[in-house]
């Protein structure tokens, strides 16, 4: 999971995709934090990964990120 903190945006995006596919809920807090990132690609990757995880903790943050709070 150290790739989530990499300086390279593409490494981080790839890590998020893989973690989402694997439903690695340990990454949920970090990915929730990405919802406020300036980089649109990171926000998109976080939304996609969080959506795949099926973790109830993501409902509120995803809803707020979409402006549906």
C-alpha positions in Angstrom: 0.0 0.0 0.0 3.0 2.3 0.0 2.3 3.1 -3.6 -0.7 5.2 -2.4 1.9 7.7 -1.1 4.1 7.7 -4.2 5.1 11.0 -5.8 4.0 9.8 -9.2 0.3 10.3 -9.8 0.2 7.4 -12.3 1.6 5.0 -9.7 -1.0 6.2 -7.2 -3.8 5.8 -9.7 -2.7 2.3 -10.6 -2.4 1.4 -6.9 -6.0 2.6 -6.3 -7.3 0.6 -9.3 -5.6 -2.6 -8.0 -6.8 -2.1 -4.5 -10.3 -1.4 -5.6 -10.4 -4.5 -7.8 -9.1 -6.6 -4.9 -11.5 -4.9 -2.5 -8.7 -4.1 -0.1 -10.7 -2.2 2.5 -7.6 -1.4 4.5 -7.0 1.3 1.8 -10.4 2.9 2.4 -9.2 5.7 4.8 -6.4 6.8 2.4 -8.7 6.7 -0.6 -11.4 8.7 1.2 -8.7 11.3 1.8 -8.1 11.4 -2.0 -11.6 12.7 -2.6 -10.3 16.2 -1.6 -7.2 16.0 -3.8 -6.5 18.7 -6.4 -5.6 16.2 -9.1 -8.8 15.1 -10.8 -7.3 11.8 -11.9 -6.7 10.9 -8.2 -10.2 11.9 -7.2 -11.6 9.7 -10.1 -9.4 6.8 -9.1 -10.5 7.1 -5.5 -14.2 7.2 -6.4 -13.9 4.1 -8.6 -11.9 2.1 -6.1 -14.1 3.0 -3.2 -17.2 2.1 -5.2 -15.9 -1.3 -5.9 -15.0 -2.1 -2.3 -18.5 -2.4 -0.9 -17.4 -0.7 2.4 -20.2 1.1 4.2 -17.7 3.8 5.4 -17.6 5.2 1.9 -21.2 6.2 1.4 -21.1 9.5 3.2 -17.7 10.7 1.8 -18.7 9.7 -1.8 -22.0 11.4 -1.5 -20.4 14.6 -0.3 -17.8 14.4 -3.0 -20.5 14.2 -5.6 -22.3 17.2 -4.0 -25.3 15.1 -2.8 -24.9 15.7 0.9 
